Amino acid sequence: MQYIPNLIFALLLVAGVYFFVGNVKRIIRNIKLGKDVDRSDQKSERWANMARIALGQSKMVRRPVSGLLHIIVYAGFIIINVEVLEIILDGLLGTHRLFLPILGNGFYGFLIGTFEVLALLVLVAVIVFWIRRNVIKIKRFLNKEMTGWPKNDGNFILYFEMVLMSLFLIMNATDAHLQAAGIGNIVSQFIAPLFSGISPEGLHTIERVSWWIHITGILVFLNYLYYSKHLHILLAFPNTFYANLKAKGQFSNNKNVTKEVQLMMDPNADPYAAPAEDEGEPEKFGASDVTDLNWVQLMNAYTCTECGRCTSVCPANLTGKELSPRAIMMKTRDRLQEVGKNIEANNGTFQDDGKQLLGDDYITQEEIWACTSCNACVEECPVNIDPLSIIMDMRQYLVMEQSAAPQELNAMMQNVENNGAPWPYSQMDRLNWVNEE
């Protein structure tokens, strides 16, 4: 009978890890639906980006208040979860504070004390985040895409963290041996008096219940990530590593278009020459659905934190246009999830569902053409997400596959074709200004 709790814990742990691994596989499968793109160059700069931006949070602190609070939560999440290793081993082996005799009172007390201070700071930071979202109601959290599930998801995560940090402190405060030893109870010693009228058996029960709910909550949180914007906890690191290192404003040329232009500019080229046998069919121009995007763009969608910094600096959005860069990423992720579920339901094969990313189901043409391509959203994103690249790929699809450019753009392109310039004046008249007095 004494091993039943250990068996229950082992089953709980295996189930949690099993479902987490399954969710990770789904994410990887969905990201691999994107086209291949080579991001293996300049590895030293990529490692530096990851260290500076994902690990060092350098872009977060551009907004000092939210940046500092995020660093506290981020550091707390990383450091406090070191204790999860002890919790897991205690649960499997039936021990209690296994590392105490191994590390000694001094070092173990230092670790627990650090964890308690961080837990308190995280609790305070999370409460401030909740107030900013729900009481102060900061504008960037009020866009129309932040209703329903996105709004609730942001709050659920905050509640999760509040409960987990509180349980950690209560667990320590009701651990009679820890309090009697006086090691590491920097914060919990002030909580312990709240339980002073409870019997030793009652304290032990509270401590055990807190322990079980705490570790169960961590495993639930781990699997909740798949359904949440908080996937950036895991994906911010590869996302910053594989981010585009080209100068902002330098767009990638379509190789088929480049070839056509080169043929037009080569006076010796035969425009009617048959293509080489090994060339194959030209690829689709631009993107109309998630499978037309590259895998980095799809990873961007999963990494989006929904913080709204991109939308808050978007000039189109600020002037009342339909475009929201955050919504672009959220809609891309939603469509990718839908495609992934379709594949699962059809034994690994996608069945046409009559929908696509570009259109009334997700991203409208109005949103696409509202973009000024200024790169403000790319510059502002704290984890180097690039909404503009998705917008430009969909624009290319509209222009080159659908001939669906706005009238103003069609007129400009027609002028370039006929007159060699964007203006509606003949090339023969371009020097007339010389004769004007």
NORCOR-V130783 format. One record per helix or strand of 2 or more residues. SS is the DSSP state (~ for helix, > for strand). FROM is the first residue (numbers start at 0). LEN is the number of residues. Records with the same first field share a line. If there is no record, write none. Layout:
SS = FROM-LEN + FROM-LEN
This chain:
~ = 3-28 + 42-13 + 59-3 + 63-17 + 82-11 + 97-37 + 138-3 + 143-3 + 148-25 + 175-6 + 187-8 + 199-28 + 228-13 + 254-11 + 289-3 + 294-9 + 308-5 + 314-4 + 324-21 + 364-6 + 375-5 + 386-14 + 406-13 + 426-3 + 431-4
